[in-house]
Amino acid sequence: MIPIDLANLARTTEVRGPVWSDISDDLNVNLLVFDEGQGVDEHVNQDVDVLLTVVHGQGHVTIDGDLQTLAAGSVVIVAKGSARSITAASDRFAYLTCHRRRAGLMPRVKPAQNA
């Protein structure tokens, strides 16, 4: 596998939502990028724990009603069965998700609240 410069991709891509993914025999890894106010609507993942690592910017994650502010370098583990939503709080917010491989599930992406 060729190394990917996630920080540079997060800063320069024009794409919003999922911008890069990789799947191995064991893992799913995804880079998501959003503008301020955009993100992922609340959903529950019953299958796997998910590691979220912020690559760029600042955002909010709400897990089972508990709002947390995250910045570049922040890491949080979302336990399976937890309700979560994610919203960008800065002009550009990028985070990486990593979890055990399973059947695909893409939660609904919410538009910016000011759109």
N, C-alpha and C positions, 0 to 999 in steps of 0.2 A: 504494500500500500504506500502511496505517495503521501507525505505529510501535508496537511492542510493548514494554512494560516487563517484560523478562524477569526482572530481579531481584525485582520485586514479585510476579510470577506464581510464581516459585520459592519465595518466602517464604510465600505465602498459599494456594496450591492444596491441596486435599484429595486430589487424584488422585496416584497413584504410577505410575511407568513413564513412557511418553510422555505429555506434557501439552499440547504445542503443536508443530505442524509447519507448514512452508511449503515449497512446491515451485515453482520457477521453470522456465523452459525449460532452464536449465543446472545448477541446484543443488537439493539436498535439505537442509533445516535442521530439526533436531529438538531440543526441550528435554525432558530426562528428569529426573525427581525420584524419589529413593529415601530410605527411612528407613535408619537404621544397620543394617548387615549385609545389606541388599538390594543388588541390582545386576543386572548382565548376565553370564551364564555365558560361559565362554571360547568363542570362535568365531573363524573365519578369514574375512576378507573378501578375496576374490581380485580384486575388480573396481576398487576405487578407494581412494586415500588418504583418510583421514578426519582432520579437525581437531576436537579436543575442547577446549572452553573451559569452565572451571569458573565457574559463576555464583554458587553459594552453598554454603557448608559445606566439608567435607573428605572426601576419598575416596582410594581406591587404584586404580590402573590397573596391570595386569600385561600387559606386551607381550613376547611370546616369552620368558616366564619371568622377566623383569626387573620387579620390583615398584617402583613409584614412588608417593609420596604427593603428592596434589594438593590445593590450597586455592583459594578464590575468587581469580580472576585468573590462575590457571595455565592454560597452553596447551600442548598436546602434539599432534604429528602422528603418526598411526599409519599406517605404510606398508601399502599393499595387500600381501596375502600374509602379514601378521603375525597371530599368534594373540594375542587380547586378551580380558581380562575386566575388569570394573569393579565395585567394591564401595564402598558408602557407609561412611565411618568416623565420621560425625557424625550427630546426630539427624535432620538433613535435608541431603541432598546433591543438588545440581542442576547439570547440565552440558548444554552445547549441542554438538551434532554438526553438522558441515557437510561436505558432499562433493558431487562432481559427480553430477548426476542419473543414476540407473540404476534398474533394476527393483527393486521393494521387497524388503526382507529385514529381518525383525525377529528378532534373536536371542532365545533363550529368556531370560526374566527369572528370576533366581534369588530364592527367598524369603530372608528374613532367617535367618541361621544359628541364631538362638536361638528361631525359631518352631517 
